[in-house]
Amino acid sequence: MMFNRDEHFTFSECLDCGANYLHPRISARNLKEYYPDWYLPYRGAEAWGKFSSFVTRSQRKTDQKRVRLCRMYAPKRETIRLLDVGCGKPDFLAACRRQTNWQLKGIDFSDAGWQDAAYAQLDLVEGDVQTFQSDERFDLITMWHYLEHDYDPQRTLKKVYELLKPGGRVIIEVPDPLSLTRKWQNEHWEGWHTPRHTVLYTEKAFEKLCDASGLQLRKLMRYGTLDAFSLWWMGTCEKRGINWEASMEPEFWPLVWKKVYTAPLFALEQWLPLGIQVAVLERAS
């Protein structure tokens, strides 16, 4: 998906916890070819040409929602240390810096996109969270659409447990495989995002991960900060077979029209499972 090659991949469903997992997976050493320079998340707003400012504003709204969610679920402490795992282009951390006095750190496999002057004051680490060494312990760890890419989520959450202070929390946003949009769009649902997504989680799957890592599932919300419309819209593009390498400018007005006529539905995403979910985990005090 989001790749101009006629390949097919298969997800299987665990009969115990209901999680969906890619089987077989692409070898980790071959994954890089599925993240070309023209990959849409890498191009970001620039892919939309003269409409890029609209996309930039949309991303800012998403980041603001993430900051609000973090404020809501962060432990009630005078000073908060936050680690964003898979920070990518660190707009979320930049928004946190503008709106809080928290101590912030981000980690990602690649430093691509970190050169912007807006990120100069951020503490960013290039590397793998599983091997990340730090004397710091964190009050809050965030993963915005990271865990579904992870090849060893159990090991990752065990490491997260070690990095958290007692009473610290983890906020994880991922696609929802039990959502209505997945059922409507079937193989075209962008939450599969083959072959980059390896596991899609259910509540029971999160509970099992927590049991294995020492964390506790505090809350599961069947909505998130990423607009569920965006996931559905990408699925409509997959079904049409658009050229993901090309400029997205021709797609802008059709996107706007779809957003207008589906607005009554996606306004209900806090009550209907429409594609995104957020899990809040906690390390016991």
C-alpha positions in Angstrom: 0.0 0.0 0.0 1.1 3.6 -0.7 3.6 1.9 -3.1 3.5 1.6 -6.8 4.2 -2.1 -7.2 1.7 -4.9 -7.7 2.5 -7.0 -4.6 0.1 -8.7 -2.2 0.5 -9.4 1.5 -1.6 -11.3 4.0 -2.7 -10.4 7.5 -3.7 -13.3 9.9 -5.9 -13.0 12.9 -5.0 -14.4 16.3 -7.9 -16.5 17.5 -7.0 -15.8 21.1 -6.6 -12.0 21.3 -8.0 -10.9 17.9 -4.9 -9.0 16.9 -4.1 -8.9 13.2 -0.5 -9.6 12.2 1.4 -9.5 8.9 2.4 -13.0 7.9 4.9 -13.5 6.5 6.7 -10.2 7.3 9.2 -8.5 5.1 12.8 -9.0 6.4 13.7 -6.0 8.5 16.8 -5.5 6.3 14.6 -5.2 3.2 12.1 -2.7 4.7 14.0 0.3 3.5 12.9 -0.1 -0.1 9.3 0.4 1.1 10.2 3.8 2.5 11.4 5.7 -0.7 12.1 9.4 -0.8 8.6 10.0 -2.4 6.8 8.2 0.5 3.9 10.5 1.3 4.6 10.9 5.1 8.2 11.9 4.2 7.1 14.5 1.7 4.4 15.9 4.1 2.9 19.2 3.2 5.4 19.7 0.3 3.6 16.9 -1.6 0.5 19.2 -1.9 2.3 22.0 -3.8 0.3 25.3 -3.7 -2.1 23.7 -1.1 0.7 22.9 1.3 -0.4 25.6 3.8 -3.7 23.8 4.4 -1.9 20.6 5.2 0.5 22.4 7.5 -2.4 23.8 9.5 -4.1 20.4 9.7 -0.9 18.9 11.1 -0.7 21.7 13.7 -4.3 20.9 14.8 -3.3 17.2 15.2 -0.2 18.2 17.3 -2.4 20.5 19.5 -4.8 17.6 20.1 -1.8 15.4 21.1 -0.6 18.0 23.6 -4.0 18.3 25.1 -4.2 14.5 25.4 -0.8 14.4 27.1 -1.9 17.1 29.6 -5.0 15.1 30.4 -3.1 11.8 31.1 0.3 13.0 32.3 0.9 12.2 36.0 0.1 15.1 38.3 3.7 16.2 39.0 5.4 19.5 39.1 7.9 18.6 36.4 7.1 16.2 33.5 9.8 14.5 31.5 8.4 13.3 28.2 10.0 10.9 25.7 8.4 10.6 22.2 9.3 7.3 20.6 9.4 7.4 16.8 9.3 11.2 16.8 9.9 11.4 13.0 9.6 15.0 12.0 9.2 16.3 15.6 6.3 18.8 15.2 4.6 17.3 18.2 7.6 17.9 20.4 7.9 21.5 19.0 4.2 22.0 19.9 4.9 20.7 23.4 7.8 23.1 23.8 5.6 26.0 22.9 2.8 25.1 25.2 4.4 23.5 28.2 7.5 23.8 30.4 8.1 20.0 30.2 11.5 18.5 29.7 11.3 16.9 26.2 13.2 14.2 24.3 12.6 12.4 21.0 14.1 9.3 19.5 13.8 7.9 16.0 15.8 5.6 13.7 16.5 8.5 11.3 17.3 12.2 11.7 15.7 13.0 8.4 13.7 16.2 8.8 15.4 17.4 11.9 17.4 20.2 10.2 14.6 22.7 10.4 15.5 25.7 12.7 12.2 25.2 14.5 13.7 22.0 16.0 17.0 23.4 17.0 16.1 23.6 20.7 14.8 20.0 20.9 16.7 17.1 22.5 16.6 14.5 19.7 18.4 11.1 19.6 19.0 9.0 16.5 18.6 5.3 17.4 16.5 2.4 18.5 14.5 2.7 21.7 15.2 -1.0 22.5 18.9 -0.3 22.9 18.5 3.3 24.1 20.6 4.0 27.2 19.6 6.8 29.5 20.1 7.7 33.2 16.8 9.7 32.9 13.5 8.2 33.8 10.4 9.6 32.2 6.9 10.5 33.5 5.3 10.2 30.1 6.2 8.2 27.0 4.3 8.7 23.7 4.1 6.6 20.6 2.1 8.2 17.8 1.6 5.5 15.1 4.8 3.7 16.0 3.9 0.4 17.7 2.1 -1.0 14.6 5.5 -0.8 12.8 7.4 -2.5 15.6 8.9 -5.9 14.9 9.3 -6.8 18.6 6.6 -4.9 20.5 7.0 -7.0 23.6 10.7 -6.1 23.9 9.9 -2.5 23.2 7.3 -2.2 26.0 9.6 -4.0 28.4 12.2 -1.3 27.6 9.5 1.4 28.1 8.7 -0.1 31.5 12.4 0.4 32.4 12.4 4.0 31.2 9.3 5.0 33.1 9.2 6.3 36.6 6.8 4.5 39.0 3.4 5.9 38.2 4.5 7.0 34.8 2.3 6.5 31.8 2.5 5.6 28.1 0.2 7.0 25.4 0.0 4.8 22.2 -2.0 5.7 19.1 -2.5 3.0 16.5 -5.1 2.0 13.8 -8.2 0.1 15.0 -8.7 -3.2 13.1 -12.2 -3.6 14.6 -13.3 -0.2 13.3 -16.2 0.4 10.9 -14.0 1.8 8.2 -11.9 -1.4 8.2 -15.1 -3.4 7.7 -16.3 -1.0 4.9 -13.0 -0.8 3.0 -11.8 -4.3 3.5 -8.4 -4.8 1.7 -8.3 -1.1 0.8 -8.3 0.1 4.4 -5.1 2.1 4.9 -4.7 0.8 8.4 -3.1 -2.3 6.9 -0.4 -0.2 5.3 1.3 -3.3 4.0 4.1 -4.2 4.5 5.1 -1.5 6.9 2.5 -2.3 9.6 3.2 -5.6 11.3 0.6 -5.9 14.1 -2.8 -4.2 14.6 -4.0 -4.4 18.2 -7.2 -5.1 20.0 -8.0 -4.4 23.7 -7.1 -8.0 24.6 -3.9 -7.8 22.6 -2.9 -4.7 24.6 -3.8 -6.5 27.8 -1.5 -9.4 26.9 1.3 -7.0 26.0 0.9 -5.3 29.3 1.0 -8.6 31.2 4.3 -9.5 29.5 5.9 -6.1 30.2 4.7 -5.2 33.7 2.5 -2.3 32.5 -1.2 -1.9 33.2 -3.9 -0.9 30.6 -5.5 2.1 32.2 -7.8 3.2 29.4 -8.6 2.3 25.7 -10.3 5.0 23.6 -11.7 4.0 20.2 -10.7 7.4 18.7 -7.5 9.4 18.6 -5.7 12.5 17.6 -5.3 11.6 13.9 -8.4 12.4 12.0 -10.1 9.1 11.2 -11.3 10.8 7.9 -7.6 10.9 6.8 -7.2 7.1 7.2 -10.5 6.5 5.3 -9.6 9.0 2.5 -6.2 7.2 1.9 -8.2 4.0 1.6 -10.3 5.5 -1.1 -7.1 6.5 -2.9 -5.8 2.9 -2.6 -9.0 1.6 -4.2 -8.6 4.0 -7.1 -4.9 3.0 -7.5 -3.5 6.6 -7.5 0.1 7.2 -8.2 1.6 7.9 -4.8 4.8 9.3 -6.4 3.0 12.2 -8.1 2.1 15.6 -6.8 -1.0 15.5 -4.6 -2.3 18.8 -5.9 -4.9 17.2 -8.2 -6.2 15.3 -5.1 -6.9 18.4 -3.0 -10.3 19.5 -4.1 -11.7 15.9 -4.3 -10.4 15.5 -0.7 -12.2 18.7 0.4 -15.4 17.5 -1.2 -15.2 14.1 0.5 -14.4 15.7 3.8 -17.5 17.9 3.5 -20.0 15.2 2.6 -18.6 12.7 5.2 -18.4 15.4 8.0 -21.6 14.2 9.8 -20.2 10.7 10.0 -16.7 11.6 11.2 -18.1 14.1 13.7 -19.2 10.9 15.6 -15.8 9.4 15.9 -15.8 9.7 19.7 -18.9 7.5 19.8 -18.3 5.2 16.7 -15.1 3.3 16.1 -14.0 4.8 12.8 -10.4 3.7 12.5 -8.1 5.2 15.2 -7.6 4.1 18.9 -5.5 5.3 21.8 -4.3 3.1 24.7 -3.1 4.6 27.9 -0.7 2.3 29.9 0.7 2.8 33.3 3.6 1.6 35.4 2.3 0.8 38.9 3.6 3.1 41.7 
